[in-house]
């Protein structure tokens, strides 16, 4: 079982200032999109650059492709070069929301073929609680050269989700909160409910006291959901393809391998009135 996808505060603190390492602050607030940048400007882990979910880690919206469509790969590569992330750079991503946003950068880097990336377990909250160094200095790293390589992660479109949700050999996981999955509330998207056939695995269930559960615990919990299916038969979904990455990260931490991301997720699915919608716990 692998834990190389996670890093603790002590390990990161020991590498502060290492030119071969790059720290990326992914703090964000869906209800206040500018909050992450303001928080970064006030204080961040020394040497960290800031990644904005809307502008850096997502692409252009059409109204039918979800709230956080995947960014154009070449545009993302350019951004990585500007952040000083090269082919041999070790990247560590963090946020202040249980890695719900940092996991998106983790997934995107692996999608571009860059496997040397980890998420700071406990994130900003644990870093500050541990009394570790912070800084408010703007960071301008030297430009790096990043090469796109064969992907280590994969994604599927709505048509494939429609096929897979009907196939008992596959498992569609919905990472949203249970009440959103059931359709009892819907604070963001215009339609409440979930993709028929999807099973709820809220991303927060991967955590205990703000950190990822042990690899053994995650493995046991996901094997209960998989019911004999291999992890590469998982399609992870959420509201907009962000917290679904958290479930995919947890599968990797558990040593089970990874499934596919439905990047459009519920916000894309429900934008087409011809697509079916389910409510309740089914």
C-alpha positions as CSV (number, residue, x, y, z in Angstrom):
1,X,0.0,0.0,0.0
2,X,1.4,3.3,-1.0
3,X,1.4,6.6,0.9
4,X,3.7,8.5,-1.5
5,X,0.7,10.5,-2.7
6,X,0.6,12.2,0.8
7,X,3.2,14.2,2.6
8,X,3.3,15.3,6.3
9,X,4.3,18.7,7.5
10,X,7.6,17.6,9.0
11,X,8.7,16.1,5.6
12,X,7.8,19.3,3.8
13,X,9.4,21.6,6.3
14,X,12.7,19.7,5.8
15,X,12.6,20.6,2.1
16,X,11.7,24.3,2.3
17,X,13.9,26.2,-0.1
18,X,14.9,23.2,-2.1
19,X,14.9,24.3,-5.8
20,X,13.8,20.9,-6.9
21,X,10.6,21.2,-4.9
22,X,7.6,23.5,-5.6
23,X,4.8,24.1,-3.2
24,X,1.4,25.1,-4.6
25,X,-1.2,26.8,-2.5
26,X,-4.7,25.7,-3.8
27,X,-6.8,27.5,-1.2
28,X,-10.2,28.4,-2.6
29,X,-13.8,29.1,-1.5
30,X,-16.7,28.2,-3.9
31,X,-18.9,30.8,-2.2
32,X,-16.2,33.5,-2.4
33,X,-13.8,32.9,-5.3
34,X,-11.4,35.6,-4.3
35,X,-10.9,34.3,-0.8
36,X,-8.1,31.9,-1.7
37,X,-5.9,34.6,-3.2
38,X,-6.6,36.9,-0.3
39,X,-5.6,34.2,2.1
40,X,-2.4,33.5,0.1
41,X,-1.5,37.2,0.1
42,X,-1.9,37.3,3.9
43,X,0.2,34.3,4.6
44,X,1.3,31.1,2.9
45,X,3.9,28.3,3.2
46,X,7.3,29.8,2.4
47,X,8.1,29.5,-1.3
48,X,4.5,28.5,-2.3
49,X,2.9,29.8,-5.5
50,X,-0.9,30.2,-5.7
51,X,-3.2,28.2,-8.0
52,X,-6.7,29.5,-8.6
53,X,-9.3,26.9,-9.1
54,X,-11.4,28.9,-11.6
55,X,-8.6,30.5,-13.6
56,X,-5.7,28.0,-13.4
57,X,-7.2,24.6,-12.7
58,X,-10.3,24.8,-14.9
59,X,-11.1,25.7,-18.5
60,X,-13.7,27.8,-20.3
61,X,-17.4,27.1,-19.5
62,X,-20.0,26.8,-22.1
63,X,-23.0,26.4,-19.9
64,X,-23.2,22.7,-20.8
65,X,-19.8,21.4,-19.8
66,X,-19.9,21.9,-16.1
67,X,-18.8,24.5,-13.6
68,X,-15.1,23.4,-13.7
69,X,-14.3,21.8,-17.0
70,X,-10.8,20.5,-17.5
71,X,-8.3,23.2,-18.6
72,X,-6.7,23.2,-22.0
73,X,-3.6,21.0,-21.5
74,X,-1.2,23.4,-23.3
75,X,-2.5,26.3,-21.3
76,X,-2.0,24.4,-18.1
77,X,1.5,23.4,-19.2
78,X,2.3,27.1,-19.7
79,X,1.1,27.9,-16.2
80,X,3.2,25.2,-14.7
81,X,6.3,26.5,-16.4
82,X,5.5,30.0,-15.0
83,X,5.2,28.5,-11.5
84,X,8.7,26.9,-11.9
85,X,7.4,23.4,-12.2
86,X,9.7,21.3,-14.6
87,X,10.0,17.7,-15.5
88,X,12.0,16.8,-12.4
89,X,10.2,19.0,-9.9
90,X,8.6,17.5,-6.8
91,X,5.3,19.2,-6.4
92,X,3.4,19.5,-3.1
93,X,-0.2,20.9,-3.1
94,X,-2.2,22.1,-0.2
95,X,-5.4,23.9,0.8
96,X,-7.4,24.7,3.9
97,X,-10.4,22.4,3.0
98,X,-9.2,18.9,3.7
99,X,-7.4,18.6,0.3
100,X,-10.6,19.0,-1.6
101,X,-9.0,21.6,-4.0
102,X,-5.4,20.3,-3.7
103,X,-6.5,16.9,-5.0
104,X,-7.6,18.6,-8.2
105,X,-4.0,19.8,-8.9
106,X,-2.7,16.4,-7.9
107,X,-5.0,14.8,-10.5
108,X,-4.2,17.4,-13.2
109,X,-0.5,16.9,-12.9
110,X,-0.9,13.2,-13.2
111,X,-3.2,13.7,-16.1
112,X,-0.3,15.5,-17.8
113,X,2.0,12.5,-16.9
114,X,3.8,14.1,-14.0
115,X,3.8,11.5,-11.2
116,X,6.1,13.4,-8.7
117,X,3.2,15.2,-6.9
118,X,1.8,14.8,-3.4
119,X,-0.8,16.5,-1.3
120,X,0.1,17.9,2.1
121,X,-1.9,15.8,4.6
122,X,-3.7,18.1,7.0
123,X,-3.1,21.1,4.7
124,X,-2.7,24.7,5.8
125,X,-4.7,24.0,9.0
126,X,-2.3,21.4,10.3
127,X,0.7,23.4,9.1
128,X,-0.3,26.4,11.2
129,X,-1.4,24.3,14.2
130,X,2.1,22.7,14.2
131,X,3.6,26.2,14.5
132,X,5.5,26.0,11.2
133,X,6.9,28.9,9.2
134,X,4.7,31.1,7.1
135,X,5.4,34.0,4.8
136,X,3.5,36.7,3.0
137,X,6.2,37.4,0.4
138,X,5.2,37.2,-3.3
139,X,6.9,34.3,-5.0
140,X,8.3,34.6,-8.6
141,X,10.2,31.4,-9.3
142,X,12.4,31.0,-12.3
143,X,10.6,29.7,-15.4
144,X,10.9,25.9,-15.8
145,X,10.4,23.5,-18.8
146,X,7.5,21.1,-18.4
147,X,6.9,18.3,-20.9
148,X,3.6,16.6,-21.3
149,X,3.9,12.9,-21.0
150,X,1.6,9.9,-21.2
151,X,-1.2,10.3,-18.7
152,X,-1.3,8.6,-15.4
153,X,-5.0,9.5,-14.9
154,X,-7.9,9.2,-17.3
155,X,-11.3,10.9,-17.7
156,X,-14.6,10.0,-19.3
157,X,-17.3,12.0,-20.9
158,X,-21.1,11.9,-20.3
159,X,-21.7,9.4,-23.0
160,X,-19.3,6.9,-21.4
161,X,-20.9,7.6,-18.0
162,X,-24.3,6.7,-19.5
163,X,-22.9,3.4,-20.6
164,X,-21.0,2.6,-17.5
165,X,-23.8,3.4,-15.0
166,X,-25.9,0.6,-16.5
167,X,-23.0,-2.0,-16.3
168,X,-22.8,-3.9,-13.0
169,X,-19.1,-4.4,-13.7
170,X,-18.6,-0.7,-13.1
171,X,-19.1,1.6,-10.2
172,X,-20.0,5.3,-10.4
173,X,-19.1,7.1,-7.2
174,X,-20.6,10.4,-6.2
175,X,-18.3,12.4,-3.9
176,X,-20.8,15.1,-2.9
177,X,-22.4,15.4,0.5
178,X,-25.1,12.8,1.2
179,X,-27.9,15.4,1.2
180,X,-26.9,16.7,-2.2
181,X,-26.6,13.1,-3.5
182,X,-30.2,12.4,-2.3
183,X,-31.5,15.6,-3.8
184,X,-32.7,16.9,-0.5
185,X,-30.8,20.2,-1.0
186,X,-29.0,21.7,-4.0
187,X,-27.2,24.9,-3.2
188,X,-25.2,25.3,-6.4
189,X,-26.7,23.5,-9.5
190,X,-30.1,24.1,-11.0
191,X,-31.3,20.5,-10.6
192,X,-31.2,18.3,-7.5
193,X,-30.4,14.6,-7.4
194,X,-27.7,12.3,-8.8
195,X,-26.8,10.1,-11.8
196,X,-29.0,7.0,-11.7
197,X,-26.9,4.0,-10.5
198,X,-24.3,6.1,-8.7
199,X,-23.3,5.3,-5.2
200,X,-22.5,8.0,-2.7
201,X,-19.0,8.2,-1.2
202,X,-18.6,11.7,0.2
203,X,-15.0,12.9,-0.1
204,X,-15.1,13.9,3.6
205,X,-15.5,10.2,4.5
206,X,-11.8,9.8,3.4
207,X,-10.7,12.0,6.4
208,X,-10.4,11.7,10.1
209,X,-9.6,14.9,12.1
210,X,-8.7,16.7,8.9
211,X,-6.2,14.1,7.7
212,X,-6.5,11.1,5.4
213,X,-7.5,7.9,7.1
214,X,-4.8,5.2,7.2
215,X,-4.2,3.3,4.0
216,X,-5.6,0.1,5.6
217,X,-8.8,1.8,6.6
218,X,-9.3,3.4,3.2
219,X,-8.6,0.1,1.5
220,X,-11.2,-1.7,3.7
221,X,-13.9,1.0,3.1
222,X,-13.4,1.2,-0.7
223,X,-13.3,-2.6,-1.0
224,X,-16.7,-2.7,0.7
225,X,-17.9,-0.3,-2.1
226,X,-16.2,-2.1,-4.9
227,X,-17.6,-5.5,-4.0
228,X,-14.9,-7.3,-6.0
229,X,-14.6,-4.8,-8.9
230,X,-11.1,-3.6,-9.7
231,X,-10.5,0.1,-8.9
232,X,-10.0,0.8,-12.6
233,X,-13.7,0.2,-13.1
234,X,-14.6,3.2,-11.0
235,X,-15.9,6.4,-12.4
236,X,-15.6,9.3,-9.9
237,X,-18.1,12.2,-10.0
238,X,-19.1,15.1,-7.8
239,X,-20.5,18.5,-8.5
240,X,-18.0,19.8,-11.0
241,X,-15.1,17.3,-11.1
242,X,-13.1,18.7,-8.2
243,X,-13.9,16.7,-5.0
244,X,-14.2,13.6,-7.2
245,X,-10.4,13.8,-7.4
246,X,-10.3,13.4,-3.7
247,X,-11.9,9.9,-4.0
248,X,-9.4,9.0,-6.7
249,X,-6.6,10.2,-4.5
250,X,-7.9,8.1,-1.6
251,X,-8.0,5.0,-3.9
252,X,-4.4,5.6,-4.7
253,X,-3.5,6.1,-1.0
254,X,-5.3,2.8,-0.3
255,X,-3.1,1.0,-2.8
256,X,-6.0,0.0,-5.0
257,X,-5.1,2.0,-8.1
258,X,-7.3,4.6,-9.7
259,X,-10.4,4.9,-11.7
260,X,-11.6,7.6,-14.1
261,X,-12.8,11.1,-13.5
262,X,-16.1,12.3,-14.9
263,X,-14.8,15.8,-15.3
264,X,-18.2,17.4,-16.1
265,X,-19.8,15.7,-13.2
266,X,-23.3,16.6,-11.9
267,X,-23.1,20.2,-13.2
268,X,-22.7,18.9,-16.7
269,X,-25.0,16.0,-16.4
270,X,-28.0,18.0,-15.2
271,X,-27.4,20.7,-17.8
272,X,-29.0,18.4,-20.4
273,X,-32.7,17.9,-19.6
274,X,-32.8,14.6,-21.5
275,X,-30.4,12.9,-19.1
276,X,-32.1,10.9,-16.3
277,X,-32.0,12.0,-12.7
278,X,-32.4,10.0,-9.5
279,X,-33.2,11.1,-6.0
280,X,-33.2,9.4,-2.6
281,X,-30.7,6.8,-1.5
282,X,-31.1,4.4,-4.5
